[in-house]
Amino acid sequence: MTSLALAYLAAGIGAGLVVIGAGYGIGKIASAAMDASGRNPEALGNIRTSMIIAAALIEGVALFGLVTCVLLAIKS
């Protein structure tokens, strides 16, 4: 196997892991937010704001991981 083929393989596996991790993290955030809003409906606005900020941070890290995988795939 050439080094380029290994780079493509690593990029594909890395991108898959990034997407799985981001999906799991955002799912956990949404689950916790729904549980919290069920327990305290008056705080729904604050819970929603915190959830959106946390989800944006997770997506930022996921985007960084995907860019790293793409750069690994296109290296010469």
PyMOL Python script that loads the backbone (N, CA, C, O; Angstrom):
from pymol import cmd

cmd.read_pdbstr("""\
ATOM      1  N   MET A   1       0.842  -1.174   0.000  1.00  0.00           N
ATOM      2  CA  MET A   1       0.000   0.000   0.000  1.00  0.00           C
ATOM      3  C   MET A   1       0.889   1.240   0.000  1.00  0.00           C
ATOM      4  O   MET A   1       1.857   1.325   0.756  1.00  0.00           O
ATOM      5  N   THR A   2       0.555   2.175  -0.839  1.00  0.00           N
ATOM      6  CA  THR A   2       1.352   3.392  -0.917  1.00  0.00           C
ATOM      7  C   THR A   2       0.966   4.351   0.199  1.00  0.00           C
ATOM      8  O   THR A   2      -0.069   4.201   0.849  1.00  0.00           O
ATOM      9  N   SER A   3       1.821   5.330   0.400  1.00  0.00           N
ATOM     10  CA  SER A   3       1.535   6.301   1.458  1.00  0.00           C
ATOM     11  C   SER A   3       0.302   7.145   1.116  1.00  0.00           C
ATOM     12  O   SER A   3      -0.418   7.577   2.016  1.00  0.00           O
ATOM     13  N   LEU A   4       0.059   7.379  -0.157  1.00  0.00           N
ATOM     14  CA  LEU A   4      -1.130   8.134  -0.561  1.00  0.00           C
ATOM     15  C   LEU A   4      -2.410   7.344  -0.268  1.00  0.00           C
ATOM     16  O   LEU A   4      -3.409   7.915   0.168  1.00  0.00           O
ATOM     17  N   ALA A   5      -2.375   6.047  -0.507  1.00  0.00           N
ATOM     18  CA  ALA A   5      -3.541   5.214  -0.202  1.00  0.00           C
ATOM     19  C   ALA A   5      -3.794   5.181   1.296  1.00  0.00           C
ATOM     20  O   ALA A   5      -4.946   5.211   1.728  1.00  0.00           O
ATOM     21  N   LEU A   6      -2.740   5.119   2.091  1.00  0.00           N
ATOM     22  CA  LEU A   6      -2.901   5.150   3.540  1.00  0.00           C
ATOM     23  C   LEU A   6      -3.439   6.495   4.019  1.00  0.00           C
ATOM     24  O   LEU A   6      -4.205   6.560   4.980  1.00  0.00           O
ATOM     25  N   ALA A   7      -3.030   7.568   3.341  1.00  0.00           N
ATOM     26  CA  ALA A   7      -3.546   8.893   3.699  1.00  0.00           C
ATOM     27  C   ALA A   7      -5.031   8.983   3.411  1.00  0.00           C
ATOM     28  O   ALA A   7      -5.782   9.546   4.207  1.00  0.00           O
ATOM     29  N   TYR A   8      -5.469   8.436   2.281  1.00  0.00           N
ATOM     30  CA  TYR A   8      -6.901   8.420   1.963  1.00  0.00           C
ATOM     31  C   TYR A   8      -7.671   7.579   2.973  1.00  0.00           C
ATOM     32  O   TYR A   8      -8.756   7.968   3.406  1.00  0.00           O
ATOM     33  N   LEU A   9      -7.123   6.440   3.345  1.00  0.00           N
ATOM     34  CA  LEU A   9      -7.770   5.578   4.326  1.00  0.00           C
ATOM     35  C   LEU A   9      -7.883   6.279   5.677  1.00  0.00           C
ATOM     36  O   LEU A   9      -8.940   6.253   6.306  1.00  0.00           O
ATOM     37  N   ALA A  10      -6.800   6.902   6.119  1.00  0.00           N
ATOM     38  CA  ALA A  10      -6.817   7.610   7.403  1.00  0.00           C
ATOM     39  C   ALA A  10      -7.783   8.787   7.368  1.00  0.00           C
ATOM     40  O   ALA A  10      -8.466   9.053   8.357  1.00  0.00           O
ATOM     41  N   ALA A  11      -7.851   9.495   6.245  1.00  0.00           N
ATOM     42  CA  ALA A  11      -8.773  10.622   6.131  1.00  0.00           C
ATOM     43  C   ALA A  11     -10.221  10.147   6.183  1.00  0.00           C
ATOM     44  O   ALA A  11     -11.058  10.784   6.822  1.00  0.00           O
ATOM     45  N   GLY A  12     -10.518   9.050   5.528  1.00  0.00           N
ATOM     46  CA  GLY A  12     -11.881   8.522   5.562  1.00  0.00           C
ATOM     47  C   GLY A  12     -12.283   8.047   6.945  1.00  0.00           C
ATOM     48  O   GLY A  12     -13.389   8.332   7.404  1.00  0.00           O
ATOM     49  N   ILE A  13     -11.399   7.329   7.607  1.00  0.00           N
ATOM     50  CA  ILE A  13     -11.695   6.855   8.965  1.00  0.00           C
ATOM     51  C   ILE A  13     -11.806   8.041   9.920  1.00  0.00           C
ATOM     52  O   ILE A  13     -12.705   8.083  10.759  1.00  0.00           O
ATOM     53  N   GLY A  14     -10.899   8.996   9.792  1.00  0.00           N
ATOM     54  CA  GLY A  14     -10.936  10.178  10.658  1.00  0.00           C
ATOM     55  C   GLY A  14     -12.201  10.994  10.473  1.00  0.00           C
ATOM     56  O   GLY A  14     -12.800  11.452  11.447  1.00  0.00           O
ATOM     57  N   ALA A  15     -12.608  11.177   9.227  1.00  0.00           N
ATOM     58  CA  ALA A  15     -13.838  11.941   8.975  1.00  0.00           C
ATOM     59  C   ALA A  15     -15.052  11.222   9.556  1.00  0.00           C
ATOM     60  O   ALA A  15     -15.945  11.855  10.119  1.00  0.00           O
ATOM     61  N   GLY A  16     -15.079   9.910   9.418  1.00  0.00           N
ATOM     62  CA  GLY A  16     -16.183   9.147   9.998  1.00  0.00           C
ATOM     63  C   GLY A  16     -16.224   9.271  11.513  1.00  0.00           C
ATOM     64  O   GLY A  16     -17.295   9.439  12.094  1.00  0.00           O
ATOM     65  N   LEU A  17     -15.066   9.190  12.153  1.00  0.00           N
ATOM     66  CA  LEU A  17     -15.013   9.326  13.610  1.00  0.00           C
ATOM     67  C   LEU A  17     -15.420  10.726  14.068  1.00  0.00           C
ATOM     68  O   LEU A  17     -16.081  10.882  15.094  1.00  0.00           O
ATOM     69  N   VAL A  18     -15.023  11.734  13.305  1.00  0.00           N
ATOM     70  CA  VAL A  18     -15.399  13.109  13.650  1.00  0.00           C
ATOM     71  C   VAL A  18     -16.910  13.279  13.592  1.00  0.00           C
ATOM     72  O   VAL A  18     -17.505  13.869  14.494  1.00  0.00           O
ATOM     73  N   VAL A  19     -17.530  12.769  12.541  1.00  0.00           N
ATOM     74  CA  VAL A  19     -18.977  12.908  12.387  1.00  0.00           C
ATOM     75  C   VAL A  19     -19.717  12.126  13.479  1.00  0.00           C
ATOM     76  O   VAL A  19     -20.704  12.614  14.029  1.00  0.00           O
ATOM     77  N   ILE A  20     -19.246  10.928  13.790  1.00  0.00           N
ATOM     78  CA  ILE A  20     -19.881  10.137  14.850  1.00  0.00           C
ATOM     79  C   ILE A  20     -19.753  10.852  16.192  1.00  0.00           C
ATOM     80  O   ILE A  20     -20.721  10.934  16.947  1.00  0.00           O
ATOM     81  N   GLY A  21     -18.566  11.367  16.490  1.00  0.00           N
ATOM     82  CA  GLY A  21     -18.354  12.069  17.757  1.00  0.00           C
ATOM     83  C   GLY A  21     -19.196  13.329  17.875  1.00  0.00           C
ATOM     84  O   GLY A  21     -19.769  13.599  18.930  1.00  0.00           O
ATOM     85  N   ALA A  22     -19.272  14.096  16.802  1.00  0.00           N
ATOM     86  CA  ALA A  22     -20.072  15.321  16.834  1.00  0.00           C
ATOM     87  C   ALA A  22     -21.555  15.001  16.984  1.00  0.00           C
ATOM     88  O   ALA A  22     -22.265  15.672  17.734  1.00  0.00           O
ATOM     89  N   GLY A  23     -22.016  13.993  16.283  1.00  0.00           N
ATOM     90  CA  GLY A  23     -23.420  13.599  16.408  1.00  0.00           C
ATOM     91  C   GLY A  23     -23.746  13.118  17.813  1.00  0.00           C
ATOM     92  O   GLY A  23     -24.803  13.445  18.352  1.00  0.00           O
ATOM     93  N   TYR A  24     -22.858  12.353  18.401  1.00  0.00           N
ATOM     94  CA  TYR A  24     -23.067  11.869  19.768  1.00  0.00           C
ATOM     95  C   TYR A  24     -23.079  13.035  20.755  1.00  0.00           C
ATOM     96  O   TYR A  24     -23.927  13.085  21.647  1.00  0.00           O
ATOM     97  N   GLY A  25     -22.146  13.969  20.599  1.00  0.00           N
ATOM     98  CA  GLY A  25     -22.079  15.114  21.510  1.00  0.00           C
ATOM     99  C   GLY A  25     -23.302  16.000  21.426  1.00  0.00           C
ATOM    100  O   GLY A  25     -23.834  16.415  22.456  1.00  0.00           O
ATOM    101  N   ILE A  26     -23.759  16.297  20.226  1.00  0.00           N
ATOM    102  CA  ILE A  26     -24.940  17.139  20.067  1.00  0.00           C
ATOM    103  C   ILE A  26     -26.189  16.407  20.549  1.00  0.00           C
ATOM    104  O   ILE A  26     -27.103  17.028  21.092  1.00  0.00           O
ATOM    105  N   GLY A  27     -26.231  15.095  20.354  1.00  0.00           N
ATOM    106  CA  GLY A  27     -27.350  14.317  20.871  1.00  0.00           C
ATOM    107  C   GLY A  27     -27.414  14.349  22.389  1.00  0.00           C
ATOM    108  O   GLY A  27     -28.495  14.457  22.969  1.00  0.00           O
ATOM    109  N   LYS A  28     -26.247  14.253  23.037  1.00  0.00           N
ATOM    110  CA  LYS A  28     -26.216  14.332  24.498  1.00  0.00           C
ATOM    111  C   LYS A  28     -26.648  15.717  24.982  1.00  0.00           C
ATOM    112  O   LYS A  28     -27.350  15.830  25.987  1.00  0.00           O
ATOM    113  N   ILE A  29     -26.238  16.757  24.282  1.00  0.00           N
ATOM    114  CA  ILE A  29     -26.645  18.115  24.653  1.00  0.00           C
ATOM    115  C   ILE A  29     -28.164  18.269  24.528  1.00  0.00           C
ATOM    116  O   ILE A  29     -28.816  18.802  25.425  1.00  0.00           O
ATOM    117  N   ALA A  30     -28.712  17.802  23.418  1.00  0.00           N
ATOM    118  CA  ALA A  30     -30.157  17.929  23.211  1.00  0.00           C
ATOM    119  C   ALA A  30     -30.932  17.124  24.246  1.00  0.00           C
ATOM    120  O   ALA A  30     -31.969  17.571  24.735  1.00  0.00           O
ATOM    121  N   SER A  31     -30.434  15.945  24.578  1.00  0.00           N
ATOM    122  CA  SER A  31     -31.093  15.127  25.589  1.00  0.00           C
ATOM    123  C   SER A  31     -31.101  15.822  26.944  1.00  0.00           C
ATOM    124  O   SER A  31     -32.123  15.856  27.630  1.00  0.00           O
ATOM    125  N   ALA A  32     -29.958  16.373  27.321  1.00  0.00           N
ATOM    126  CA  ALA A  32     -29.878  17.070  28.609  1.00  0.00           C
ATOM    127  C   ALA A  32     -30.751  18.326  28.607  1.00  0.00           C
ATOM    128  O   ALA A  32     -31.368  18.653  29.621  1.00  0.00           O
ATOM    129  N   ALA A  33     -30.806  19.026  27.481  1.00  0.00           N
ATOM    130  CA  ALA A  33     -31.628  20.238  27.407  1.00  0.00           C
ATOM    131  C   ALA A  33     -33.113  19.896  27.503  1.00  0.00           C
ATOM    132  O   ALA A  33     -33.863  20.605  28.173  1.00  0.00           O
ATOM    133  N   MET A  34     -33.545  18.832  26.850  1.00  0.00           N
ATOM    134  CA  MET A  34     -34.946  18.438  26.933  1.00  0.00           C
ATOM    135  C   MET A  34     -35.307  18.000  28.357  1.00  0.00           C
ATOM    136  O   MET A  34     -36.390  18.307  28.855  1.00  0.00           O
ATOM    137  N   ASP A  35     -34.400  17.289  28.994  1.00  0.00           N
ATOM    138  CA  ASP A  35     -34.636  16.873  30.382  1.00  0.00           C
ATOM    139  C   ASP A  35     -34.726  18.097  31.295  1.00  0.00           C
ATOM    140  O   ASP A  35     -35.603  18.172  32.155  1.00  0.00           O
ATOM    141  N   ALA A  36     -33.823  19.044  31.106  1.00  0.00           N
ATOM    142  CA  ALA A  36     -33.823  20.245  31.944  1.00  0.00           C
ATOM    143  C   ALA A  36     -35.062  21.102  31.695  1.00  0.00           C
ATOM    144  O   ALA A  36     -35.631  21.654  32.637  1.00  0.00           O
ATOM    145  N   SER A  37     -35.479  21.217  30.447  1.00  0.00           N
ATOM    146  CA  SER A  37     -36.664  22.027  30.167  1.00  0.00           C
ATOM    147  C   SER A  37     -37.933  21.348  30.666  1.00  0.00           C
ATOM    148  O   SER A  37     -38.913  22.020  30.988  1.00  0.00           O
ATOM    149  N   GLY A  38     -37.921  20.022  30.732  1.00  0.00           N
ATOM    150  CA  GLY A  38     -39.067  19.314  31.303  1.00  0.00           C
ATOM    151  C   GLY A  38     -39.160  19.512  32.811  1.00  0.00           C
ATOM    152  O   GLY A  38     -40.253  19.553  33.376  1.00  0.00           O
ATOM    153  N   ARG A  39     -38.017  19.632  33.445  1.00  0.00           N
ATOM    154  CA  ARG A  39     -37.998  19.820  34.894  1.00  0.00           C
ATOM    155  C   ARG A  39     -38.269  21.276  35.289  1.00  0.00           C
ATOM    156  O   ARG A  39     -38.861  21.546  36.334  1.00  0.00           O
ATOM    157  N   ASN A  40     -37.824  22.212  34.435  1.00  0.00           N
ATOM    158  CA  ASN A  40     -37.973  23.625  34.760  1.00  0.00           C
ATOM    159  C   ASN A  40     -38.368  24.397  33.495  1.00  0.00           C
ATOM    160  O   ASN A  40     -37.502  24.994  32.856  1.00  0.00           O
ATOM    161  N   PRO A  41     -39.641  24.399  33.124  1.00  0.00           N
ATOM    162  CA  PRO A  41     -40.061  25.048  31.878  1.00  0.00           C
ATOM    163  C   PRO A  41     -39.824  26.558  31.852  1.00  0.00           C
ATOM    164  O   PRO A  41     -39.719  27.142  30.773  1.00  0.00           O
ATOM    165  N   GLU A  42     -39.739  27.191  33.008  1.00  0.00           N
ATOM    166  CA  GLU A  42     -39.530  28.646  33.036  1.00  0.00           C
ATOM    167  C   GLU A  42     -38.139  29.037  32.529  1.00  0.00           C
ATOM    168  O   GLU A  42     -37.942  30.163  32.071  1.00  0.00           O
ATOM    169  N   ALA A  43     -37.198  28.136  32.605  1.00  0.00           N
ATOM    170  CA  ALA A  43     -35.822  28.437  32.201  1.00  0.00           C
ATOM    171  C   ALA A  43     -35.538  28.014  30.764  1.00  0.00           C
ATOM    172  O   ALA A  43     -34.378  27.865  30.379  1.00  0.00           O
ATOM    173  N   LEU A  44     -36.586  27.822  29.973  1.00  0.00           N
ATOM    174  CA  LEU A  44     -36.415  27.302  28.615  1.00  0.00           C
ATOM    175  C   LEU A  44     -35.516  28.202  27.758  1.00  0.00           C
ATOM    176  O   LEU A  44     -34.692  27.695  26.997  1.00  0.00           O
ATOM    177  N   GLY A  45     -35.661  29.514  27.869  1.00  0.00           N
ATOM    178  CA  GLY A  45     -34.846  30.426  27.062  1.00  0.00           C
ATOM    179  C   GLY A  45     -33.371  30.317  27.373  1.00  0.00           C
ATOM    180  O   GLY A  45     -32.546  30.276  26.460  1.00  0.00           O
ATOM    181  N   ASN A  46     -33.024  30.268  28.650  1.00  0.00           N
ATOM    182  CA  ASN A  46     -31.618  30.137  29.039  1.00  0.00           C
ATOM    183  C   ASN A  46     -31.052  28.781  28.647  1.00  0.00           C
ATOM    184  O   ASN A  46     -29.902  28.676  28.221  1.00  0.00           O
ATOM    185  N   ILE A  47     -31.871  27.743  28.794  1.00  0.00           N
ATOM    186  CA  ILE A  47     -31.419  26.398  28.413  1.00  0.00           C
ATOM    187  C   ILE A  47     -31.166  26.332  26.913  1.00  0.00           C
ATOM    188  O   ILE A  47     -30.159  25.776  26.473  1.00  0.00           O
ATOM    189  N   ARG A  48     -32.072  26.895  26.135  1.00  0.00           N
ATOM    190  CA  ARG A  48     -31.924  26.881  24.677  1.00  0.00           C
ATOM    191  C   ARG A  48     -30.664  27.632  24.248  1.00  0.00           C
ATOM    192  O   ARG A  48     -29.928  27.172  23.375  1.00  0.00           O
ATOM    193  N   THR A  49     -30.419  28.788  24.865  1.00  0.00           N
ATOM    194  CA  THR A  49     -29.231  29.571  24.516  1.00  0.00           C
ATOM    195  C   THR A  49     -27.958  28.797  24.829  1.00  0.00           C
ATOM    196  O   THR A  49     -27.035  28.755  24.015  1.00  0.00           O
ATOM    197  N   SER A  50     -27.909  28.190  25.995  1.00  0.00           N
ATOM    198  CA  SER A  50     -26.729  27.403  26.371  1.00  0.00           C
ATOM    199  C   SER A  50     -26.546  26.212  25.440  1.00  0.00           C
ATOM    200  O   SER A  50     -25.421  25.870  25.077  1.00  0.00           O
ATOM    201  N   MET A  51     -27.658  25.576  25.051  1.00  0.00           N
ATOM    202  CA  MET A  51     -27.582  24.431  24.157  1.00  0.00           C
ATOM    203  C   MET A  51     -27.045  24.834  22.787  1.00  0.00           C
ATOM    204  O   MET A  51     -26.220  24.126  22.210  1.00  0.00           O
ATOM    205  N   ILE A  52     -27.502  25.953  22.275  1.00  0.00           N
ATOM    206  CA  ILE A  52     -27.056  26.402  20.961  1.00  0.00           C
ATOM    207  C   ILE A  52     -25.576  26.763  20.985  1.00  0.00           C
ATOM    208  O   ILE A  52     -24.850  26.449  20.041  1.00  0.00           O
ATOM    209  N   ILE A  53     -25.121  27.412  22.042  1.00  0.00           N
ATOM    210  CA  ILE A  53     -23.693  27.757  22.156  1.00  0.00           C
ATOM    211  C   ILE A  53     -22.846  26.499  22.232  1.00  0.00           C
ATOM    212  O   ILE A  53     -21.820  26.406  21.557  1.00  0.00           O
ATOM    213  N   ALA A  54     -23.255  25.532  23.038  1.00  0.00           N
ATOM    214  CA  ALA A  54     -22.491  24.286  23.156  1.00  0.00           C
ATOM    215  C   ALA A  54     -22.484  23.511  21.839  1.00  0.00           C
ATOM    216  O   ALA A  54     -21.454  22.956  21.456  1.00  0.00           O
ATOM    217  N   ALA A  55     -23.617  23.468  21.147  1.00  0.00           N
ATOM    218  CA  ALA A  55     -23.675  22.778  19.859  1.00  0.00           C
ATOM    219  C   ALA A  55     -22.785  23.464  18.825  1.00  0.00           C
ATOM    220  O   ALA A  55     -22.156  22.792  18.008  1.00  0.00           O
ATOM    221  N   ALA A  56     -22.728  24.782  18.854  1.00  0.00           N
ATOM    222  CA  ALA A  56     -21.858  25.509  17.923  1.00  0.00           C
ATOM    223  C   ALA A  56     -20.387  25.210  18.207  1.00  0.00           C
ATOM    224  O   ALA A  56     -19.595  25.069  17.275  1.00  0.00           O
ATOM    225  N   LEU A  57     -20.022  25.113  19.468  1.00  0.00           N
ATOM    226  CA  LEU A  57     -18.642  24.769  19.808  1.00  0.00           C
ATOM    227  C   LEU A  57     -18.293  23.358  19.344  1.00  0.00           C
ATOM    228  O   LEU A  57     -17.193  23.127  18.842  1.00  0.00           O
ATOM    229  N   ILE A  58     -19.210  22.424  19.507  1.00  0.00           N
ATOM    230  CA  ILE A  58     -18.964  21.059  19.040  1.00  0.00           C
ATOM    231  C   ILE A  58     -18.839  21.024  17.525  1.00  0.00           C
ATOM    232  O   ILE A  58     -17.971  20.333  16.993  1.00  0.00           O
ATOM    233  N   GLU A  59     -19.690  21.756  16.830  1.00  0.00           N
ATOM    234  CA  GLU A  59     -19.601  21.779  15.374  1.00  0.00           C
ATOM    235  C   GLU A  59     -18.321  22.453  14.896  1.00  0.00           C
ATOM    236  O   GLU A  59     -17.779  22.087  13.853  1.00  0.00           O
ATOM    237  N   GLY A  60     -17.833  23.437  15.651  1.00  0.00           N
ATOM    238  CA  GLY A  60     -16.556  24.062  15.302  1.00  0.00           C
ATOM    239  C   GLY A  60     -15.406  23.084  15.403  1.00  0.00           C
ATOM    240  O   GLY A  60     -14.538  23.046  14.532  1.00  0.00           O
ATOM    241  N   VAL A  61     -15.397  22.296  16.460  1.00  0.00           N
ATOM    242  CA  VAL A  61     -14.353  21.275  16.610  1.00  0.00           C
ATOM    243  C   VAL A  61     -14.492  20.217  15.525  1.00  0.00           C
ATOM    244  O   VAL A  61     -13.488  19.745  14.991  1.00  0.00           O
ATOM    245  N   ALA A  62     -15.728  19.838  15.191  1.00  0.00           N
ATOM    246  CA  ALA A  62     -15.953  18.856  14.130  1.00  0.00           C
ATOM    247  C   ALA A  62     -15.479  19.392  12.785  1.00  0.00           C
ATOM    248  O   ALA A  62     -14.892  18.651  11.997  1.00  0.00           O
ATOM    249  N   LEU A  63     -15.724  20.652  12.519  1.00  0.00           N
ATOM    250  CA  LEU A  63     -15.254  21.251  11.268  1.00  0.00           C
ATOM    251  C   LEU A  63     -13.737  21.255  11.210  1.00  0.00           C
ATOM    252  O   LEU A  63     -13.155  20.982  10.160  1.00  0.00           O
ATOM    253  N   PHE A  64     -13.092  21.564  12.330  1.00  0.00           N
ATOM    254  CA  PHE A  64     -11.629  21.528  12.382  1.00  0.00           C
ATOM    255  C   PHE A  64     -11.123  20.116  12.091  1.00  0.00           C
ATOM    256  O   PHE A  64     -10.153  19.944  11.352  1.00  0.00           O
ATOM    257  N   GLY A  65     -11.771  19.113  12.664  1.00  0.00           N
ATOM    258  CA  GLY A  65     -11.374  17.731  12.415  1.00  0.00           C
ATOM    259  C   GLY A  65     -11.562  17.334  10.960  1.00  0.00           C
ATOM    260  O   GLY A  65     -10.711  16.655  10.386  1.00  0.00           O
ATOM    261  N   LEU A  66     -12.673  17.753  10.359  1.00  0.00           N
ATOM    262  CA  LEU A  66     -12.903  17.420   8.954  1.00  0.00           C
ATOM    263  C   LEU A  66     -11.914  18.123   8.033  1.00  0.00           C
ATOM    264  O   LEU A  66     -11.465  17.538   7.047  1.00  0.00           O
ATOM    265  N   VAL A  67     -11.570  19.366   8.341  1.00  0.00           N
ATOM    266  CA  VAL A  67     -10.570  20.078   7.534  1.00  0.00           C
ATOM    267  C   VAL A  67      -9.221  19.385   7.647  1.00  0.00           C
ATOM    268  O   VAL A  67      -8.499  19.258   6.659  1.00  0.00           O
ATOM    269  N   THR A  68      -8.884  18.940   8.846  1.00  0.00           N
ATOM    270  CA  THR A  68      -7.635  18.193   9.026  1.00  0.00           C
ATOM    271  C   THR A  68      -7.640  16.928   8.202  1.00  0.00           C
ATOM    272  O   THR A  68      -6.625  16.591   7.592  1.00  0.00           O
ATOM    273  N   CYS A  69      -8.767  16.207   8.165  1.00  0.00           N
ATOM    274  CA  CYS A  69      -8.866  14.988   7.359  1.00  0.00           C
ATOM    275  C   CYS A  69      -8.748  15.283   5.861  1.00  0.00           C
ATOM    276  O   CYS A  69      -8.104  14.535   5.125  1.00  0.00           O
ATOM    277  N   VAL A  70      -9.361  16.359   5.423  1.00  0.00           N
ATOM    278  CA  VAL A  70      -9.261  16.728   4.004  1.00  0.00           C
ATOM    279  C   VAL A  70      -7.817  17.100   3.650  1.00  0.00           C
ATOM    280  O   VAL A  70      -7.315  16.715   2.594  1.00  0.00           O
ATOM    281  N   LEU A  71      -7.163  17.841   4.524  1.00  0.00           N
ATOM    282  CA  LEU A  71      -5.763  18.188   4.256  1.00  0.00           C
ATOM    283  C   LEU A  71      -4.886  16.955   4.237  1.00  0.00           C
ATOM    284  O   LEU A  71      -3.936  16.884   3.458  1.00  0.00           O
ATOM    285  N   LEU A  72      -5.186  15.985   5.078  1.00  0.00           N
ATOM    286  CA  LEU A  72      -4.446  14.739   5.070  1.00  0.00           C
ATOM    287  C   LEU A  72      -4.689  13.975   3.767  1.00  0.00           C
ATOM    288  O   LEU A  72      -3.777  13.334   3.244  1.00  0.00           O
ATOM    289  N   ALA A  73      -5.909  14.040   3.245  1.00  0.00           N
ATOM    290  CA  ALA A  73      -6.240  13.326   2.028  1.00  0.00           C
ATOM    291  C   ALA A  73      -5.605  13.950   0.786  1.00  0.00           C
ATOM    292  O   ALA A  73      -5.261  13.233  -0.154  1.00  0.00           O
ATOM    293  N   ILE A  74      -5.447  15.268   0.767  1.00  0.00           N
ATOM    294  CA  ILE A  74      -4.924  15.909  -0.442  1.00  0.00           C
ATOM    295  C   ILE A  74      -3.433  16.166  -0.401  1.00  0.00           C
ATOM    296  O   ILE A  74      -2.886  16.809  -1.297  1.00  0.00           O
ATOM    297  N   LYS A  75      -2.767  15.666   0.638  1.00  0.00           N
ATOM    298  CA  LYS A  75      -1.316  15.881   0.707  1.00  0.00           C
ATOM    299  C   LYS A  75      -0.627  15.121  -0.430  1.00  0.00           C
ATOM    300  O   LYS A  75      -1.128  14.103  -0.907  1.00  0.00           O
ATOM    301  N   SER A  76       0.477  15.613  -0.833  1.00  0.00           N
ATOM    302  CA  SER A  76       1.193  14.983  -1.951  1.00  0.00           C
ATOM    303  C   SER A  76       2.259  14.054  -1.467  1.00  0.00           C
ATOM    304  O   SER A  76       2.957  13.441  -2.275  1.00  0.00           O
TER     305      SER A  76
END
""", "prot")
cmd.dss("prot")
cmd.show_as("cartoon", "prot")
cmd.util.cbc("prot")
cmd.orient("prot")
